[in-house]
Amino acid sequence: MTTTNPSDATTPVAFEIEVTLASPVCLSSGMPAGNVTRTLNYIPGSAVRGMLAQFYLDKVGNADERFHRLFTSGNVTYGNLYLSRGRGSAPTPLSAHSCKYEPGFLADQADDERHGVIDLLVATYAQMRVGRNNGSPMRVEECPSCGAQLERFTGFYESTDGGRQAVPVERLRRLITRSATDDRLQTAEQGLLYSIEVLDPTAFRGDLPASGFVYCATPEVSEELRQHLLRPSFEETRLAFFVGSARTRGCGEVVSAGRPLRPFELSTQLPPLSDRLDAFNRAVHEVGGDESRNYFAITLQSDAVVQDEFFRFLGTMPAEMLAWEAGFERGALELIGSFTESHQVSGWNTAMRTPKAKVSAIRMGSAFLYSARGVHEQHLVEMLTGLEARGIGSRRAEGFGRVKVCDPFHVEARKDYV
């Protein structure tokens, strides 16, 4: 299980931080496959925590009590940084599908023809309830534009005035091939050719900064974090940091934005959770949902490491475990359906100079549909607000386990392609 205290109703304070890639960056996604090291397409929270911890140690000189409060106490969570055009981005839910031959959001048509993206979380519930062979009006299997098969649409998206657009992260990927050097002859070492995959900022025309959030458990911690860490590194100047691997080969430099940061409480984000919950319930009730139940969706905004009471890694989020995480009574929730994947995550512990243990994580974008019976709506909103603020699972200080409740994407893209 996890170590959440569901009775803790303190609303965390968050700061949005931003960096710009100043050189190719390789954020290793695991052990090399053959002679190729693959990269993640975002900056993980563990790398953000590591670069800020190194900055603090260089500034102060030792790991004092404040260092432990900011980096090892669990009171500060360093979220992932996702690339975007400056409007902020999020992982596309795994319930999102698009045309096999012309995938993409309608707003992406400036580059190529796109047939749009549709979300199938509510539609799948309708199929389960009405029956796959009973002519469900929500059955979606083919692209309405060309009749091609629908396939899962992955990646990152950002909201714009004209709808939603995919973030062109894949355009930044390229391979850099190197050869190891013989220390004696100073020539290429025989049989040691290798390649590293990088995110190259020069491969995209225009700025594509990476932004994300740092979450603080209390206002007191947020003030200490800002005064001693964020202000000298992100507000007062544009400072260069180094993340990822291959740093001695010219990779890994990122530069902070160098502008004031504004703290805000997660409970004040728009639209409010109560409005999102109402809109999602109307959508589910339209397709035959039980009027006596409240429905809600949990969508992972980052990978989540979830274990049961026997410390076995799970590939889904059972209703009993979510009820424990959020503080509901046992049996109050029911898991109706989900779109989920699992994968192995690892990393490098710079302080210990050892690889981190491989763990199984639920992939970001995974979407779960739950129902609650016998729970007052106001109590449901309060519990889910706390869950959204705290996250789920373990290793949350490294950015794992961030969730969004009733993501508007599931409602706005359930009928019409976006």
Secondary structure as GFF3:
##gff-version 3
##sequence-region A 1 418
A	DSSP	beta_strand	13	21	.	.	.	ID=ss1
A	DSSP	beta_strand	36	37	.	.	.	ID=ss2
A	DSSP	alpha_helix	45	60	.	.	.	ID=ss3
A	DSSP	alpha_helix	65	71	.	.	.	ID=ss4
A	DSSP	beta_strand	76	78	.	.	.	ID=ss5
A	DSSP	beta_strand	82	83	.	.	.	ID=ss6
A	DSSP	beta_strand	90	91	.	.	.	ID=ss7
A	DSSP	beta_strand	96	99	.	.	.	ID=ss8
A	DSSP	three_ten_helix	106	108	.	.	.	ID=ss9
A	DSSP	beta_strand	117	119	.	.	.	ID=ss10
A	DSSP	alpha_helix	121	130	.	.	.	ID=ss11
A	DSSP	beta_strand	150	152	.	.	.	ID=ss12
A	DSSP	beta_strand	156	160	.	.	.	ID=ss13
A	DSSP	beta_strand	163	166	.	.	.	ID=ss14
A	DSSP	three_ten_helix	169	172	.	.	.	ID=ss15
A	DSSP	beta_strand	173	181	.	.	.	ID=ss16
A	DSSP	beta_strand	188	199	.	.	.	ID=ss17
A	DSSP	three_ten_helix	201	203	.	.	.	ID=ss18
A	DSSP	beta_strand	210	216	.	.	.	ID=ss19
A	DSSP	alpha_helix	219	225	.	.	.	ID=ss20
A	DSSP	pi_helix	226	235	.	.	.	ID=ss21
A	DSSP	beta_strand	240	242	.	.	.	ID=ss22
A	DSSP	three_ten_helix	247	249	.	.	.	ID=ss23
A	DSSP	beta_strand	253	256	.	.	.	ID=ss24
A	DSSP	beta_strand	264	265	.	.	.	ID=ss25
A	DSSP	three_ten_helix	266	268	.	.	.	ID=ss26
A	DSSP	alpha_helix	273	286	.	.	.	ID=ss27
A	DSSP	beta_strand	294	300	.	.	.	ID=ss28
A	DSSP	alpha_helix	319	326	.	.	.	ID=ss29
A	DSSP	beta_strand	333	339	.	.	.	ID=ss30
A	DSSP	beta_strand	342	349	.	.	.	ID=ss31
A	DSSP	beta_strand	354	362	.	.	.	ID=ss32
A	DSSP	beta_strand	367	372	.	.	.	ID=ss33
A	DSSP	alpha_helix	377	390	.	.	.	ID=ss34
A	DSSP	three_ten_helix	396	398	.	.	.	ID=ss35
A	DSSP	beta_strand	403	405	.	.	.	ID=ss36
A	DSSP	alpha_helix	408	412	.	.	.	ID=ss37
###
